[in-house]
């Protein structure tokens, strides 16, 4: 996979309704969209001499499909006017099933979008109601049928597991129904809650069962479990843009709360649309904070991120004292060693975060 060029992420922080479990920055008032898009163009313009060329563009949110067709076309045309993209660039848009129409899909293709990440979440209406999603299973199916009819290089289906009301039977049913549409990519996210709300996650043991169940089912059906939450039908369907995050490849994030990384520096934007717009009207970058990573921090991050992927982490990243523990982890079937790399097993992926800390000194 060629990942040498940076990736560009654009945050669209608007949603028609806010899911109670979502921790990404977004607002439900759409009145600020015109001002926001103008400010976004200004931020992009201010970076044009710092970042020159990309090979991935990811429109995330929020809900990128909350903005109308003309606004989306205008934004993407502006991006392509001021930044250079390689001919085989991966262009992704996140979408909600109830926003999908044949007209929008035709526009996506015209704009060069070749990858759709569809927030299905479940094929059980009771799960969707529990999560307070706007769409139904029927709308899920209609959206998927429209996308398959229009034809895109990659269809990605996003699912959530670990709801208190979920059972192994309903989780498998969701996976089976999703498989009918032969998506090139799956993302299966564990329900995580940052605030105290009425929604409840399943207990730890149930969460582990759901994770193993998804991994076994999808691998049995030909998918590569290439990262903790992600599966691809073939190597070339792996999310090219997200791969950069996991391998310290530069990326530029535009919009409130977006993060960027270059060399050993990371910076992030403020979490407020109004402040974001105010700063850009003054020709000031809306940066909330930045950090310069030390060699030790980069090494720990490389170990942490590597142990979340099937490509693993270089064994040289392991501390000399911690290296003594490797045989125990191999014996426990959490990792294997191949070609100078520590590769997590599916059980190892369950404990990837703690494994990295245990192997670093």
ABEGO torsion letter per residue (X at the ends): XBAABBBBBBBBABBABBBAABABBBBABAAAAAAAAAAAAAAAAAAAAABABBABBBBBOEBAAABBAAAAAAAAAAAAAABBBBAABBBBBBBBAAABBAAAAAAAAAAGBABBBBBAGBABAAAAAAAGBABBAAAAAAAAAAAAAAEBABBBBBBBBGBAABBAAAAAAAAAAAAAAGBABBBBBBBBBABBBABBBBBAAAAAAAAAAAAAAAAAAGBBBABAABBBABAAABBAAAAAAAAGBBBBBBEBGBBBBBEABBBBBBBBAAAAAAAAAAGBBABABBBBBBAAAAAAAAAAAAAABAAEBBAAABBAAAAAAAAAAAAAGABBBBGGBBBBBAAAAAAAAAAAAAABX
